[in-house]
Amino acid sequence: MKIISSSAHKSIVRQSNQLRPMAHLFLLLLLLQLPHSCTRAQEIISTGSALKPEGPNRSWLSPSGNFAFGFRSLETNSSLYLLAIWFEQIEEKTIVWYTNGSTPMSSGSSLQFTHNDGSPMWQSFTTPADTILPSQELSSGTLLQAKLMDTDYSNGRFILSLETDGNLTFYTVAVPTGFNYDGYWSTNTSGNGGKLVYDVNGTIYYALENSMQHPIIVIMPAEMDSMDQFYHWAKLDPDGVLRQYKYPKKVVVSSGLPSAQTVVQAVPANICSIMYSNFGSGVCGYNSYCTFNWNQTETECACAPNYSFFDPERKYKGCKPDFALQSCDLREAQVLEQFQMIPMNNIDWPLRAYEQYFPMNKTTCQNLCLTDCFCAAAVFDQDGHCWKKKLPLSNGNQGSQVQRTVFLKVPKNNYPHPLVNIEATSKWKANRKDWILGGSIAIGISVFLNFLFISAHILRSSFKNPTKKNQIQSWTRAMTRDFTYRELEEATNGFNEEVGRGASGIVYKGHLHDEFRTGIAVKKIDRIPRETEKEFTMEVETIGHTLHKNLVQLLGFCYERNERLLVYPFMPNGSLTKFLFSGMRPSWDLRVDIAHGIARGLLYLHEECGKQIIHCDIKPENILLDDNFIAKISDFGLAKLLKAEQTQTSTGIRGTRGYFAPEWFKNVGISSKVDVYSFGIVLLEIVCCRRNIDLKVADEEQVILAFWAYDCYRCARIDLLVEGDEEAIINMKMVERLTRVALWCIQDEPTMRPTMLKVTKMLDGSTEAPQPPIGIPAFISSLL
């Protein structure tokens, strides 16, 4: 087959549906096209020619010798490969097109040229990845998709889309679903057809088809350096910026110019200053902020003081607080003793305020946030506006153009201020564990004493006024909002849109009539009166005393006549049930993050919230996902609260079939280990993306997931649990770790199950997950 050379890349590839070891990719036609060739590296690729990741035949050169097509090993794992096109003459071998970024191939894969009828059937120019080249044109409906990271070729958080309505728009997108968030840059040319052109002179422009006044919108003007002396390309980078690059060819390098990649132009010029997305974290992750480096035309992400990156290599995941957040049970004097506000100038987290004040002075603005347990930061501008912000903070931006000051709430003692020296910071980190331990003990004692005082007050009030129904309002008003029934009826449009129901009530979707149209979920308790009081009081008391990232927050309640309602934030991504069992397998990394989140939420309930809480009904339906797919444990109606000296409680059977711990069926007290058991079942469901009991499976031995998981583990075939899940197969060590943890959690004997503290340590790898007992627990066997 003849190959005509080019400075651009065009190719035809057909890929097998499943990229497994030894799978073959069939190349139907490869056409590398360059109009003016002067070097002929390879003219003919004969039928039957093949490429393999290892060995001499890894790639085919274009006739010019400028480009190569074939297998490229990943920077992070040399045993996995992309099918790609790259600059062969550039030292870094810069990739300009690739496929299978989310599902890299193994060394056993191959690609074979099997047929040629002389006509192109597919071209990489029409299906670009993240890069365009001179002479390339993108038509309406085409998009560029940024990588997740420089070394991670999975679909990233930004796209450049040629909309069918005529707009050329940059969007942030949700990972891994790809749902488009708000656009952050656009040509605003709706109503015109158009195409994006990168001409041979280096100009990148948007050509409109239906506009006579402005038929061309220049995105990047032509580069002054000769296109004959430099390689050029434009790439949508992982930070959402389209950058045009150049690299000197050999003739220029020989004249003394250094051989280095240079940024020519960038659009948007400063993405930090224009990114204001109502959803998602912005350019950087949550609780971090973006700074634009004008010298290198790069964005830089940093954490706020007393915060650190979840993952320093994957900064887009955001920052976490390195201290215990303020408890709502603290008295004002305790808050002033333990916390303070520190200023951060020329910085802003502009969206998602939940309170605004005007006019206001700096001191009062700080104090309002300091004494509000929900407030993490206050933003103040020169005009006297003050905004309260909750976690997580989003769309952070720092720069001289930002005329606002942020007052950040941090611990008062031994906090690492940005201006302290490294030695002092190290000392603070060394003593932080002791500080947190001592502070936690003090807070725990304070919370317990407050609880006794409040309980005594309520009891005394009930004797004084036995006809008064609304006893909860007297002590929850400070922590949550007391709604009227009419308010919630209007917010839900007459309780019109049902989004879920459970044993104790129905949940409706609504919006508060505030300036942000806050989305809410209203749970309307509708059981018999005695059960109503018990369930309602239990849930308010339980959630009202908890505040954690992985627990659903109680916004308010209604206790009016016979009406009992609870108000929560609306979770746009629904429950874990919908996420896992809707037919499309979610990302492996996201499933792992969700498992970690559930474990951390249970750890808080069992050991960190002042009094131990047993949830009693952990199941996918009671795990909700917010707009960032962060897991939130919900539905505390069945929860049991234990005093500090208690370890067990007696109760009737509670929970859901399939997630019951064996002790529910025995005449014994239950402990927090029932939640550990239920978590183990849910963890297996997360790993396998299937229900714990599935009567539709073809093999009857696979009906009960726990039994099948034990069987696979005994036979050393854990891979069968994630068959067809390429992302999980690549991470088999993590699959095995999660499976081991799950099998430990579902042991018959409660004392053999780990605590949630041990579970979280095994999940994150800080503690080894030992081999679980090989024998199938009797309780699981009894279900067969």
C-alpha positions, 0 to 999 in steps of 0.5 A, a space after each residue: 500500500 502506498 503512503 503519501 507523506 504529510 505534516 499532518 496525520 490521517 489514518 484508518 483503524 478498526 479496534 476490537 471491542 475488548 482490548 485483552 492480552 493477545 487481542 488483535 487490532 485490525 488496521 483497514 487503512 493507514 493514510 499519512 498525507 503530506 503534500 510536499 514530501 522531501 524524505 521518503 521513509 517508507 512507501 509501501 505497507 504490504 497486506 499482512 504487515 503487523 505492529 506489536 508493542 514489543 520487538 522491532 515492529 512497533 511503528 510505521 514511519 510517514 514518508 517524510 519521517 516526521 511522524 510515526 504511527 504505532 504502539 507507545 508505552 505509558 509513562 507510568 506503566 511500561 507494560 501498557 500501550 496506547 495506539 498513537 501518532 507522534 512527532 518522530 523527530 522531536 526528542 520527547 516524541 510528542 503524541 498528536 493523536 491517540 486512542 484507547 486512553 482509558 483502556 491501555 493495551 497489554 504487551 500481547 496486543 497486535 495490529 495488522 493491515 488486512 485489506 486495502 481498496 484504495 479509499 479512506 474509510 476513517 481518518 484521525 483528522 476527523 476524530 481528533 484526541 486533544 491535538 490539532 495540526 497545521 492544515 487540519 479542519 474540524 467541522 461542526 459536531 467535533 470536539 477536542 477532549 483534554 487528557 486527565 493528566 499529562 501522564 494519564 490519557 483517560 478523558 479529562 475535565 475539559 473539552 473544546 466543542 464545535 456546537 451544532 448551533 454554531 458556537 465554539 465553546 470550552 466546557 468543564 465536564 464531570 469525570 468520569 461521566 463526561 456530563 458538560 458543566 458550564 462553558 467558560 469561553 465561547 465565540 458566541 456565534 449561535 445561529 451560524 454554521 462553522 468550522 475550526 481551521 488551523 492553516 499552514 501559516 499557523 493561524 487558528 480561526 473559526 470560519 462562519 458559514 452564515 455570517 457576512 459581517 464577520 465571516 472569520 473569528 481569529 482564535 490565534 494569529 499566525 506565528 512569526 517564525 517560519 513553519 518550515 523551520 519549526 514543528 507546530 501543533 495546538 493542544 487542549 491541555 489538562 488544565 483546560 487551556 488551548 495552547 499552540 506549541 512550536 519546536 525547532 527542526 534540526 536545521 534551526 537547532 544546528 544554527 545554535 537555537 536550543 531544541 526546546 518546546 515553546 508555548 506560542 499562544 494560549 486561549 483563554 489567556 488567563 483561565 483562572 480569572 474566567 472560570 466560574 462554574 456553578 458545578 464542579 470545582 473549577 480549574 483546580 480541585 475543591 478547597 484549592 485555588 488557581 494562580 496563573 504563571 504569566 512567564 510560563 503561561 501555566 496554571 498552578 494549583 495550591 491548597 489553602 493554609 492548614 489544607 493539603 492535597 488529597 493526592 499531590 500527583 492528582 491535584 484536581 482531586 482537591 485539598 482536605 482540611 488537616 484539622 478537626 472541623 468546628 463542632 456545632 456543639 461548642 459554646 461560643 467561648 470554646 469556639 473563640 478559644 479554639 479557632 481563629 480567622 486568618 486573612 488571604 488577600 487577592 483571593 476568592 472562592 466566588 460561588 456557593 455562598 449560603 449567607 450574604 451581608 451588606 453593609 458590613 465591616 471586616 471585623 463583624 464579617 469575620 466574627 459571623 463566620 467564626 461563630 457559625 459552625 457551618 462556615 469555613 471561610 468568609 469573603 469580604 470586598 472593598 464595597 462592604 459585602 460579606 459572604 459566608 462559604 461552606 466546604 467544599 470551596 470551589 473555583 478558587 482564584 488568586 491574582 492582583 486583579 482579585 479585589 477581595 479578601 478571604 478570612 479562613 477559619 483554622 485552629 487557633 493553636 499551632 496552626 501553620 501560617 504561610 509566613 511561618 518558617 519551615 522548622 515551625 511548620 514541621 514542629 506543628 506537624 509533629 505535635 498535631 497528633 497530640 493536639 488533635 487527641 487532646 482537643 478531641 477528648 476535651 470536645 467529647 467531654 464538652 459535648 457529653 455535658 451539653 447533651 446531659 444539660 439539654 436532655 435534662 432541660 427537655 425533660 423538665 420542660 415536658 413535665 411543666 407543659 405536657 400538652 406541648 408537642 414541639 419539644 425538638 425545636 427548643 434545642 435544634 433551632 441553633 443547629 438546623 432551620 425550623 421550617 413551616 409546613 407551608 414553606 416546604 409545601 411551596 418548596 416542593 410544589 405541593 409535594 409533587 415530585 417523588 424521588 424515593 421512598 423507604 419504610 418510614 416515609 417518602 422523599 420529595 424534590 424541591 427548591 428553597 425560595 432563596 437567591 441560590 434556588 437551593 435544591 433540597 430533598 424533603 422526607 415526609 414521615 407518614 407512619 402511625 403516630 407512635 412510630 412517627 415520633 420514634 423515627 422522627 426524633 431518632 433521625 433528628 437527634 442522630 443527624 443533628 449531632 453529626 457533621 462529616 463530609 461523608 454523611 448527609 447534612 440535615 438542613 432543617 425539619 418541620 414539627 408542626 401539628 401531626 406533620 413530621 418532615 426532614 430537609 436535606 440537600 438534594 443529591 443530583 447523582 442519586 443513590 449508589 443503587 442507580 450508580 452501580 446497577 443502571 447497566 453502565 459500569 462506572 469508573 474503577 477509580 471512582 468506585 474505589 473513592 466511593 468505597 473509601 468515603 462510605 468507610 470514612 463515614 462509618 468510622 466517624 459514626 462509630 468512633 469520632 462523633 462523641 457518642 457511638 452511632 450504629 446505622 443499622 441499615 447500610 445498603 446502596 439505597 442509603 448511600 447518596 452521591 453529590 454532584 461530585 460523586 462524593 458518597 454520603 450516608 443517609 437515612 438514620 431512621 434505624 440508627 441506634 445511639 450508644 452511650 460512651 460506656 456501652 458497646 452493645 444494644 438490644 433491638 428487634 431485627 432491622 435492616 434489609 435482606 441481603 445486608 443482615 448480619 447473622 446476629 440479627 437472627 440470634 437472641 443477642 445484643 448487636 454492636 457496631 459490627 453489624 454495620 461492618 458486615 453490611 459494609 462488606 456486602 456493599 463493598 463486594 457490590 462496588 467491586 463487582 458492579 452487581 447486586 448481592 443477590 441476583 436471581 437472573 445470573 446464568 450460573 446458580 453458583 453466582 446468585 449470592 455474591 458473597 458465596 461466589 466471592 469466597 469461591 473465587 478467592 479460594 480458587 485464586 480467580 478473583 479476576 472472575 469477579 471483575 471480568 470484562 472490567 478493563 480498568 479493574 483488571 489493570 488494578 488487580 492488586 487493588 481488586 484483591 485488597 478490596 475483596 480481602 477486606 470485604 471477606 473479613 467484614 462478612 465473617 459470622 463471628 462479630 469479634 472476627 470482623 475488623 473495626 471501621 478504623 482497621 477497615 479504612 487503614 486496610 483500604 488505603 494500604 496503610 495496614 496490610 489486609 491479611 488473608 481471610 479465613 478460606 472456609 465459607 461462613 456458616 451464615 452465607 452457607 445457610 442462604 444457599 
